[in-house]
């Protein structure tokens, strides 16, 4: 138990210590970092410069801290240091241009980090370099070893070397010194100098030039060679010539014999070259001596006269066709007649490098087997000369050409004709003939070319057979003529005619439409249109000049203008003139319409008859009700009223004149006793009694239409009669009317 308590105590102490340490670290903060350049930011080369970096730190506990400083030049770390103070200094002893740049300082404390401000340091002035050479006396072409250095400068540099103030070389070095090799061809005194520039600071410019070094260059005439040719003159092809190249230098030398940039011989000492010369060996021979980069030479000319001319191979004839004979002749002219005669020249004929004849003249029959490259060789006194190559290729006679139409041939339109021979060496000239008369020419030079002739047009199909083609390539068999042109000719359709041109058909019948053309190549496509709309299923492709389309069970909607269209492969469709087609009603429809019209008229008559009869009856009743005459019985001096009613009818069955029916009824009440009872004299209207037509008037039938009843009332009044008579008359009329209605 005690051990457990001990371990727990130690764990508590450790955790407390760690916690305190964490608290200490968390309480440190870097306020700022300052970088200072002493004595100044701009200094002369060789000045001692101090870079001072100071960190300002705040902390919660007073204790010693560890500062990790880093010094950077142009973002590159150049110095680091761990110290316990807040100030770090770095010295640049005898500062140089390479020390120029932008400086910064950084400080690390625990996990804290901070950068200082950026300062610029500029160091001006470059050290004057020093030049040294390994030897100041050299031979012509010998190398010069030179060393240029600036011991006090640092950094990468570019060194420049000058010869008599002219730059001759440029060398890059990552140190302040460089050694190089200089080569000169001058045979006199030269002066060498050097200078440099710091690569990282091109703005600092070039340094001053170094000291001058004098170098003496000695010439090497001792190595100049001598050349001689024997014999010196009158050298002819086949002669032996010796060329000697001589030099007096003992060793370490290269000696060459050259002609036209071709090395003929090479040696390290004097030598002699022997050769049998030919005309082409004429020219300048050079003996050249080399030591290092120094060259000395001697030149001597040589002229070689021709023994005989270069042979020439000729062919006769210049062009040969298969099956024809040809001759090859090799010849050469003698130039040095003193040395040889014409019989001394021997000839050999070769084909493709194989010897075929040992004579100057060769004959053969041209064929594919004789084709090849021929040349001849002439020989005399061990001198060989070869002629130029002559390519022999037997031409193939042209075969009979084949003529055909490239495009479709349509009467009245342009088309093209091609003429081609299967065999025949190019170039071939083709001639197009029409009725055996040449009309056009074409020359075919390349195998990819074709002889194409453009034809304006033909008027009739049979004109196509008048074209032929002739081919010629210069053979002895002259030209070959083709067979007449055979090609299908398309004749465009003529304007079609539609039948019938004008017709009226009965509804429900069939209408045949016939479309005819006068000419046209089969097949011909016929199409029918109604009022400019194509009829469905009316397109017919026929091998005939006539097409027929039938409209089944035509109706009234199908009347109008019809036309047809005809076309073929000429792609020139033609339309007919329109035909006007009328459609009349069917017979049964006409009968139905007639019956319907008659029934309609009968119905109208019946309706009118019933209507007028009813109207007549109503008017009669109204007339009988209103017809009345009301007379009064006037006394002496009383007023008198007369009422008349006239019935007028148009009785056309009797006499055609209106009849007057009716009667005047006067009701008088004259008595002496009555007059005493009435103080006022009145006129009394008496309702007429209905009269029996069988007794009083002959029977009359009313014939429609009846005329309207005219009612006339005549009133006669006596001045001074009292108006009370009107009331009495009205009362009498009512009584009379009641008496008439009772028998009914």
CORNORJO-V633214 format. One record per residue. N is the residue number from 1. OMEGA is omega as a letter, one per 30 degrees, with the letter a starting at -180 (999 if undefined). BURIAL is b if it has 9 or more other ideal C-beta (glycine too) atoms within 8 Angstrom, else e. D_FIRST is the distance of its C-alpha to the first C-alpha in Angstrom with 2 decimals. Layout:
n;omega;burial;d_first
N;OMEGA;BURIAL;D_FIRST
N;OMEGA;BURIAL;D_FIRST
This chain:
n;omega;burial;d_first
1;l;e;0.00
2;l;e;3.79
3;l;e;5.38
4;l;e;5.16
5;l;e;6.40
6;l;e;8.72
7;l;e;10.09
8;l;e;10.80
9;l;e;12.56
10;l;e;14.57
11;l;e;15.57
12;a;e;16.76
13;a;e;18.74
14;l;e;20.31
15;l;e;21.39
16;l;e;22.84
17;l;e;24.77
18;l;e;26.15
19;l;e;27.18
20;l;e;28.97
21;l;e;30.70
22;l;e;31.90
23;a;b;33.23
24;a;b;35.11
25;a;b;36.74
26;a;e;37.80
27;a;b;39.51
28;l;b;41.96
29;l;e;45.45
30;a;b;48.63
31;l;e;51.57
32;l;e;54.38
33;a;b;55.54
34;l;b;58.96
35;a;b;61.09
36;l;b;64.02
37;a;b;66.82
38;g;e;68.44
39;a;e;71.27
40;l;e;72.53
41;l;e;72.31
42;a;e;75.76
43;l;b;76.42
44;l;e;78.85
45;a;b;77.97
46;l;e;76.58
47;l;b;74.85
48;a;e;71.30
49;l;b;69.11
50;l;b;65.58
51;a;b;63.30
52;a;b;60.83
53;a;b;57.83
54;l;b;55.87
55;l;b;52.86
56;a;b;52.11
57;l;b;48.39
58;a;e;46.58
59;a;b;42.85
60;a;e;40.49
61;l;e;38.94
62;l;e;41.01
63;a;e;39.87
64;l;e;41.63
65;l;b;42.32
66;a;e;43.46
67;l;b;46.80
68;a;b;48.03
69;l;b;51.85
70;l;b;54.25
71;a;b;58.05
72;l;b;60.22
73;a;b;63.98
74;l;e;65.57
75;l;e;62.12
76;a;e;61.37
77;l;e;58.54
78;a;e;60.25
79;l;e;57.60
80;l;e;53.81
81;l;e;51.69
82;l;e;48.08
83;l;e;48.20
84;l;e;46.28
85;a;e;49.39
86;a;e;50.96
87;l;e;54.38
88;l;b;55.50
89;l;e;59.05
90;a;b;60.86
91;l;e;64.28
92;a;b;67.19
93;a;e;69.41
94;a;b;73.05
95;a;b;72.42
96;a;b;74.53
97;l;b;75.68
98;l;b;72.86
99;l;b;70.43
100;l;b;71.99
101;l;b;69.96
102;a;b;67.41
103;l;b;64.18
104;l;b;60.80
105;l;b;57.48
106;a;b;54.00
107;l;b;50.68
108;l;b;47.13
109;a;b;44.10
110;l;e;40.82
111;l;e;41.91
112;a;b;44.88
113;l;e;48.40
114;l;b;51.85
115;l;e;55.40
116;l;b;58.09
117;l;e;61.66
118;l;e;64.15
119;a;b;66.72
120;l;e;69.81
121;l;b;70.99
122;l;e;74.58
123;a;b;75.89
124;l;b;79.63
125;l;e;81.83
126;l;b;81.75
127;l;b;82.41
128;a;b;85.79
129;a;b;85.28
130;a;b;86.82
131;l;b;88.90
132;l;e;89.58
133;a;b;91.63
134;l;e;91.55
135;a;e;95.36
136;l;e;97.92
137;a;e;100.78
138;l;b;100.61
139;l;b;103.10
140;a;b;104.10
141;a;b;101.38
142;a;e;98.85
143;l;e;95.31
144;l;b;94.12
145;a;b;90.49
146;l;b;89.38
147;l;b;86.08
148;a;b;85.23
149;l;b;82.24
150;a;b;80.73
151;a;e;78.16
152;a;e;76.69
153;l;b;76.14
154;l;e;73.06
155;l;b;72.47
156;a;e;74.41
157;l;b;78.18
158;a;b;81.50
159;a;b;84.20
160;l;b;87.90
161;a;b;90.70
162;l;b;94.29
163;a;b;97.56
164;l;e;100.39
165;l;e;98.42
166;a;e;97.92
167;a;e;94.44
168;a;e;94.33
169;l;e;90.61
170;a;e;87.19
171;l;b;83.87
172;a;b;80.24
173;l;b;77.59
174;l;e;73.91
175;a;e;74.58
176;l;b;77.07
177;l;b;79.52
178;l;b;81.42
179;a;e;83.94
180;l;b;86.56
181;l;e;89.87
182;l;b;93.07
183;l;e;96.29
184;l;b;99.75
185;a;e;103.22
186;l;e;105.15
187;a;e;107.47
188;l;e;107.38
189;l;e;105.07
190;l;b;101.96
191;a;b;99.47
192;l;b;95.76
193;l;b;93.14
194;l;b;89.63
195;a;b;87.43
196;l;b;84.00
197;l;b;81.94
198;a;b;78.17
199;a;b;77.19
200;a;e;74.35
201;a;b;76.62
202;a;e;80.06
203;l;e;80.94
204;l;b;81.07
205;a;e;84.19
206;l;e;85.78
207;l;b;85.71
208;l;e;88.93
209;a;b;90.77
210;l;b;90.19
211;l;e;92.75
212;l;e;95.80
213;a;b;96.14
214;l;e;99.63
215;l;b;99.95
216;a;e;103.26
217;l;b;103.97
218;a;b;106.65
219;a;e;108.68
220;l;b;108.95
221;a;e;112.64
222;a;e;112.58
223;a;b;110.99
224;a;b;113.70
225;l;b;115.22
226;a;b;118.88
227;l;b;120.19
228;a;e;123.55
229;a;b;125.11
230;f;e;127.99
231;a;e;130.55
232;a;e;130.66
233;l;e;133.11
234;l;e;134.92
235;a;b;131.89
236;l;b;132.41
237;a;b;130.01
238;l;b;129.64
239;l;b;130.13
240;a;e;127.65
241;l;b;126.01
242;l;b;123.95
243;a;b;121.47
244;l;b;120.23
245;a;b;117.15
246;l;b;117.01
247;a;b;114.57
248;l;e;114.69
249;a;b;110.93
250;a;e;109.58
251;l;e;106.08
252;a;e;103.01
253;l;b;105.26
254;a;e;105.62
255;a;b;109.15
256;l;b;110.01
257;a;b;113.21
258;l;b;112.89
259;l;b;115.17
260;l;e;114.21
261;l;e;110.49
262;l;e;110.64
263;l;e;109.79
264;a;e;112.57
265;a;b;111.45
266;a;e;108.64
267;l;b;108.67
268;l;e;107.44
269;a;e;110.94
270;a;e;114.61
271;l;b;115.65
272;a;e;118.64
273;l;b;118.56
274;l;e;121.45
275;l;e;122.04
276;a;b;124.83
277;l;b;125.08
278;a;b;125.83
279;a;b;126.81
280;l;e;123.25
281;l;b;122.37
282;l;e;124.25
283;a;e;122.16
284;l;e;120.41
285;a;b;118.51
286;l;b;115.80
287;a;b;114.62
288;l;b;111.22
289;a;b;109.29
290;l;b;105.61
291;a;b;103.48
292;l;e;100.09
293;a;e;100.78
294;l;b;104.40
295;l;e;107.19
296;a;b;110.88
297;l;b;113.48
298;a;b;117.18
299;l;b;119.12
300;a;b;122.31
301;l;e;124.12
302;l;b;125.60
303;a;e;128.20
304;l;b;128.94
305;a;b;132.04
306;l;b;131.97
307;l;b;133.78
308;a;b;133.97
309;l;e;132.40
310;a;e;129.33
311;l;b;130.47
312;l;b;130.65
313;a;b;130.18
314;l;b;132.24
315;l;b;132.39
316;f;e;135.39
317;a;e;135.28
318;l;e;132.35
319;a;e;130.93
320;l;b;131.43
321;l;b;130.81
322;a;b;129.90
323;l;e;133.03
324;l;b;134.84
325;l;e;135.84
326;a;b;134.42
327;l;b;135.11
328;a;b;132.84
329;l;b;134.60
330;a;b;133.08
331;l;e;135.08
332;a;b;134.81
333;l;e;137.25
334;l;b;138.29
335;l;b;137.79
336;a;b;138.51
337;l;e;141.71
338;a;e;142.24
339;a;e;139.23
340;l;b;139.55
341;a;e;141.78
342;a;e;140.88
343;a;e;141.12
344;a;e;138.44
345;l;b;135.77
346;a;e;134.10
347;l;b;132.19
348;l;b;129.40
349;a;b;128.24
350;l;b;124.61
351;a;b;122.79
352;l;e;119.01
353;a;e;119.04
354;a;e;121.19
355;a;e;124.73
356;a;e;127.31
357;l;e;130.59
358;l;e;132.16
359;a;e;134.98
360;a;e;135.21
361;a;e;136.15
362;l;b;134.27
363;l;e;135.18
364;l;e;133.28
365;a;e;132.98
366;l;b;130.11
367;l;b;127.42
368;a;e;123.63
369;a;e;123.71
370;l;b;125.54
371;l;e;122.98
372;a;e;121.05
373;a;b;120.94
374;l;b;124.05
375;a;b;124.82
376;a;b;127.29
377;l;b;127.21
378;a;b;130.12
379;l;b;130.40
380;l;b;132.77
381;l;b;132.38
382;l;e;128.67
383;a;b;128.09
384;l;e;126.31
385;a;b;126.27
386;l;b;124.77
387;l;b;125.89
388;l;e;123.70
389;l;e;122.24
390;a;b;124.36
391;l;e;122.59
392;l;b;124.90
393;a;e;123.97
394;l;b;126.61
395;l;b;126.75
396;l;b;126.66
397;a;b;129.65
398;l;b;128.74
399;l;b;128.76
400;a;b;130.28
401;l;b;127.97
402;a;b;126.46
403;l;b;126.88
404;a;e;124.76
405;l;b;123.82
406;a;e;120.40
407;l;e;120.31
408;a;e;121.78
409;a;b;125.49
410;a;b;126.61
411;l;b;130.19
412;a;e;130.53
413;l;e;127.11
414;l;e;126.02
415;a;b;124.40
416;l;b;123.65
417;l;b;125.09
418;l;b;123.40
419;a;b;125.39
420;l;e;123.65
421;a;b;124.87
422;a;e;122.64
423;l;e;123.91
424;l;b;125.28
425;l;e;124.23
426;g;b;123.36
427;l;e;124.80
428;l;b;126.66
429;l;b;129.00
430;l;b;129.17
431;l;b;132.10
432;a;b;132.19
433;l;b;135.62
434;a;e;136.97
435;l;e;140.19
436;l;e;140.34
437;l;e;140.24
438;l;e;137.35
439;a;e;135.32
440;a;e;132.16
441;l;e;130.65
442;l;b;127.10
443;a;e;126.05
444;a;b;122.82
445;a;e;121.33
446;a;e;117.69
447;a;e;116.59
448;a;e;114.44
449;l;e;117.46
450;l;e;119.59
451;a;b;123.13
452;l;b;122.84
453;l;b;125.92
454;a;e;125.85
455;a;b;128.56
456;l;e;129.62
457;l;b;130.68
458;a;b;133.11
459;a;e;135.55
460;a;e;135.94
461;a;e;133.76
462;l;e;136.29
463;a;e;135.97
464;a;b;132.74
465;l;e;134.73
466;a;b;136.74
467;l;b;133.81
468;a;b;133.53
469;a;b;131.69
470;a;b;132.91
471;a;b;130.72
472;l;b;131.83
473;l;b;130.06
474;a;e;133.06
475;a;b;133.77
476;l;e;137.24
477;l;e;136.99
478;a;e;137.11
479;l;e;135.26
480;a;b;134.00
481;a;b;134.37
482;l;b;132.11
483;l;e;133.10
484;a;e;133.73
485;l;b;130.65
486;a;e;129.52
487;l;e;127.12
488;a;e;126.78
489;l;b;128.24
490;l;b;127.06
491;l;b;129.77
492;l;b;128.41
493;l;b;129.47
494;l;b;132.39
495;a;e;132.28
496;l;b;132.04
497;a;b;134.50
498;l;b;133.31
499;f;e;135.66
500;a;e;136.75
501;l;e;137.17
502;a;e;137.79
503;l;b;137.79
504;a;e;137.21
505;a;b;135.77
506;l;b;135.27
507;l;b;131.83
508;l;e;130.27
509;l;e;132.27
510;l;e;130.97
511;l;b;131.39
512;l;e;131.75
513;a;b;130.97
514;l;b;132.37
515;a;b;131.21
516;l;b;133.43
517;a;b;133.27
518;a;e;136.15
519;a;e;134.06
520;a;b;130.52
521;l;b;128.57
522;f;e;126.83
523;a;e;124.44
524;l;b;125.13
525;l;b;122.70
526;l;b;124.33
527;a;b;122.56
528;a;b;124.06
529;l;b;123.24
530;a;b;124.05
531;l;e;124.14
532;l;e;122.15
533;a;e;119.38
534;l;e;119.02
535;l;b;119.80
536;l;e;116.99
537;a;e;117.64
538;a;b;120.77
539;a;e;119.76
540;l;b;121.86
541;a;e;121.75
542;l;b;125.09
543;a;e;127.29
544;l;e;130.25
545;a;e;132.06
546;l;b;131.85
547;a;b;129.01
548;l;e;129.30
549;a;b;126.97
550;l;e;127.82
551;a;b;126.47
552;l;e;126.41
553;a;e;127.35
554;l;b;127.77
555;a;e;127.19
556;a;e;128.16
557;a;e;124.91
558;l;b;125.83
559;l;e;129.02
560;a;e;129.09
561;l;b;129.29
562;l;b;128.44
563;a;b;128.30
564;a;b;127.02
565;l;b;125.33
566;l;b;125.88
567;l;b;123.85
568;a;b;123.23
569;l;e;121.35
570;l;b;123.29
571;l;e;120.92
572;a;e;123.82
573;l;e;123.83
574;a;b;127.08
575;l;e;127.69
576;l;b;130.84
577;a;e;132.70
578;l;e;131.52
579;a;b;133.46
580;a;e;133.77
581;l;b;133.19
582;a;e;134.01
583;l;b;132.99
584;a;e;135.27
585;l;b;134.44
586;a;e;134.84
587;a;e;138.09
588;l;e;136.36
589;l;b;134.52
590;l;b;137.89
591;l;e;139.40
592;a;e;136.47
593;l;b;136.79
594;l;e;140.62
595;a;e;140.24
596;l;e;137.57
597;l;e;139.80
598;l;e;142.76
599;l;e;140.66
600;l;e;139.27
601;l;e;142.80
602;a;e;143.99
603;l;e;141.05
604;l;e;141.77
605;a;e;145.49
606;a;e;144.60
607;a;e;142.11
608;l;e;144.61
609;a;b;147.40
610;a;e;145.37
611;a;e;144.14
612;l;b;147.64
613;l;b;149.08
614;l;e;146.52
615;a;e;147.18
616;a;b;150.95
617;a;e;150.58
618;a;e;148.45
619;a;b;150.95
620;l;b;153.85
621;a;e;152.23
622;l;b;151.53
623;a;b;155.09
624;a;e;156.58
625;a;e;154.43
626;a;e;155.41
627;l;b;159.04
628;l;b;161.38
629;a;b;164.62
630;l;b;165.10
631;l;b;168.72
632;l;b;169.92
633;a;b;173.23
634;l;b;174.51
635;l;e;177.21
636;l;e;179.71
637;l;e;177.87
638;l;b;174.35
639;a;b;171.89
640;l;b;171.59
641;l;b;168.33
642;l;b;168.54
643;a;b;165.48
644;l;b;165.82
645;a;b;163.35
646;l;b;163.86
647;a;b;162.07
648;l;b;162.34
649;l;b;161.23
650;a;b;161.51
651;a;b;163.55
652;a;e;163.92
653;a;e;165.08
654;a;e;168.21
655;l;e;169.67
656;l;e;166.78
657;l;e;167.43
658;l;e;165.61
659;l;b;166.92
660;l;e;167.08
661;l;e;166.13
662;l;b;166.43
663;l;e;168.94
664;a;e;169.72
665;l;b;169.72
666;l;e;171.42
667;a;b;171.17
668;l;e;173.97
669;a;e;174.47
670;l;e;178.02
671;a;e;179.88
672;a;e;181.60
673;a;e;179.71
674;a;b;176.33
675;l;b;177.10
676;a;e;177.77
677;a;e;174.30
678;l;e;172.37
679;l;e;172.68
680;l;e;170.69
681;a;b;171.84
682;l;b;169.02
683;a;b;168.62
684;l;b;166.84
685;a;b;164.80
686;l;b;165.48
687;a;b;162.90
688;l;b;164.71
689;l;e;165.06
690;a;e;163.68
691;l;b;166.58
692;a;e;166.83
693;a;b;167.12
694;a;e;169.39
695;a;e;172.01
696;a;e;172.15
697;l;e;170.71
698;a;e;170.73
699;a;e;167.33
700;l;b;165.27
701;l;e;162.04
702;a;b;159.36
703;l;e;158.44
704;f;e;155.08
705;l;e;154.26
706;l;b;155.73
707;a;e;156.53
708;a;e;155.10
709;l;b;157.20
710;a;e;158.86
711;a;b;159.45
712;l;e;162.17
713;a;e;162.86
714;a;e;166.01
715;l;e;166.33
716;a;e;169.63
717;l;e;169.69
718;l;b;172.60
719;l;e;172.24
720;a;e;171.85
721;a;b;170.42
722;a;e;167.48
723;l;e;163.98
724;l;e;163.53
725;a;b;165.21
726;l;e;161.95
727;l;e;160.19
728;a;b;163.04
729;l;b;162.99
730;l;b;159.29
731;l;e;159.80
732;a;b;162.59
733;a;b;160.42
734;l;e;157.68
735;l;b;160.13
736;a;b;161.63
737;l;b;158.24
738;l;e;157.37
739;l;b;160.63
740;a;b;159.92
741;a;e;156.47
742;l;e;157.69
743;a;e;159.62
744;999;e;156.70
